Amino acid sequence: MKKNFAPLLLVLFLSSCLGYKELPVEYDYSYKGNFKRYRTFDIMKPAGPADSTMMNEIIEKSIVARMKFLGYRQSASKPHLIIGFKMFNDSLRFNGYNQPDIEEWVKSQNDNIDYNPQKFTLNTGTLLIQFYDRRQNRSIWQGYATTMYGSIDFNNSRHLRNAVISILDKYRFWAEGFIEGTTASNQENDL
């Protein structure tokens, strides 16, 4: 007897989508970023005494999964990108920038555009994720999310994964060579 699993798969797919709620996200970036040239990454570890707002296994795993999906290879040895995050339990005023959409900017690579400062008042429960270019020793991208109707519950794994997904959905760059089929290990000699 042959069974049709299509209806069951459709129900499973739709139910998995119901758990995801996109959060309001803002991001800004450096005009010095080489967004199409990065291949490897690693997660930043706090220096000195452990800072619990910069360490969370669920956030780390979610970032790693997303970066691997985009074709990046995790490497502890001279990664192109170092990714850090911080959880803010209290409300805060945050300085960001009003810039052209990053995908549009990458087409022109015009670094003569002014940075237009913008102040944000973020609710409690804000997650900030920053990408650092190790070779340039500078932050090149940051995204931050908070909910409009309440804070991100940092003790709720679903809230954390949802926040990471919402933020990293704004970083839409495949690792260099991933789409073409060349692997990062084949290109390591280019460093």
N, C-alpha and C positions, 0 to 999 in steps of 0.2 A: 504494500500500500504506500503510495507516494503522497507526502504531505507538502502543502504549500506554506512556506515559512514567510512569504512576503508580508502578509498582514501583521505578523508578530514582529518582524524587523521594523516595520513602519511605526508601530506602537512604541517599541523600545527607543527608536530614534527621536520621536516626538517627545517622549517623556524625559529624555536626557536634555532636550532643549528647554524644557520648562524650568529647570533648575538654574538657568543662566539668565541674569538680569543685567544688561549693560549699564554701567555706572557713568555718571557725567565725568569726563576726563578732559584735562587740559594737558598740553605738552608744549615744550619749546626746545630749540636746538641751536647748536653753534654752526655758523657758516663755515667753520674750519673742519667740520666732520667729513670724513671720506666714506659715506654711507654704503657705497657699492663696492668697497674694497676690503671689508672686514670678513674674516673667516673663522676666527676662534674667539672664545670668551672664557671667563671664569667669574665666580661669585666672590665679591669683596668680603674679606673677613675683618672685623674690627680689630684695630691695633690696641694693645693694652688691655685693661680690664674689660670683660665682656659687657657689651651694651645690649640689653635685651630688646631694645627697639630696632636693632639692626641685625637681629638673628631670629630666624623662624624657619623651621624645616619645611613647612607647607609652602611658604612663599618661595623658598629656594627651589624646591622640586618643581613648582609651577613655572618659574622662570626658566629653569634648565629644560623642561619639556618643550616650552614654547620656542626657545632658541634652537633646540635640536630639530624641531619641526621646520624651522626656517633654514636648516642646513648648516648651522654653526656647529663647530666641534668644541667641546669643553676641553680646555688645556690649562694646566697649572704652570706651564713653562711659557713665559712671554706671550700671553694671550693678546689679541688685538684689542678686545673690549674687556673691561672690568666692570661688572654690574653690581651696583650697591642698592640697598633699599633702606628705608626708615619708616617706622610706624609712628604716627603722631596721635596720641590719645586725646590731647587737648586741642581746642580750636587755635588757629594761627593765622597770621597775616603773611602772605607769601608773595614774593616778587617773581613774576614771570614775564613773558614777552608776547606781544601780538605780532605774529609773523605770517608770511605766506604759508600755505599748506606745504608740508615738507616734500611731498611727491612733486609738486609744481616747482619748488625751489631747486630740487636735485636736477631737474631738466636744464635749468639755466646756470646753476652753480654761481650765481651772482652774489659775491660777498661784499658788494658795495651797498647793499640794502641796510638801512638803519634798524637797530634793535629798538622797538617801541615798548618801553617798560609798561607793565600792567600789574596792578596790585590785586591780589585775590584774598578774600577772607574765607578761609576753609573751615568747615564744620569739624567737630570732633570726629575722630576716627578716620584720619587721612593716611593714605599710603603713597609714598614717593618712591619712584624707581629711577635711578640715574645710570647712564652709560658713560664710561670714561674711556677715552682713547689712550691706551697705555703709552704708545710711542710719543704722542703729543703732550701727554701729562695734563689733560684737560677734560672737563665734562663736555660731551658733545650732544647729549639728548637727555631729557628728563620728562617723565610723565607722572601725573598725580591724580588720584581719584578720591572722591568722598561721595557720600550719598546726600541727596537733597532733603531726604525725609528722616534722616537719622544717621548715626555713625556706623562705620564698618566695625563689626564685632570681631576683634582680633583673636577671640577665643573660639570662633566658629570657622571651621575649615572650609565650608562652602562659601562663606563671605570672603575669606582670604583668596581662594582660587578665583572667584568671580572678580575681585578687584584686580588681580594680576592679569587675568584675561582681558579685562576692559582696558587696562593701561597698555599692555603690549599689543593689542589690536591696532594701536596708533603707530607702532613701529613696524613698517611693512617692507623691510628690506631683506631679501634673501642673501645668504652668505655668498661671497664672491665665488663663482664657479659652480655653485650648487645646481642651478638650472641647466647649465651647459653639460653637467655630468662629470666635471673634474672634481676631484676630492681635495680637501684642504691639505691632507698629508702630501699629496703630489706637488703642492704649491709652497710648502714650507721652506724650500730652498730660496724662494723669492724674498725672504725677510732680509 
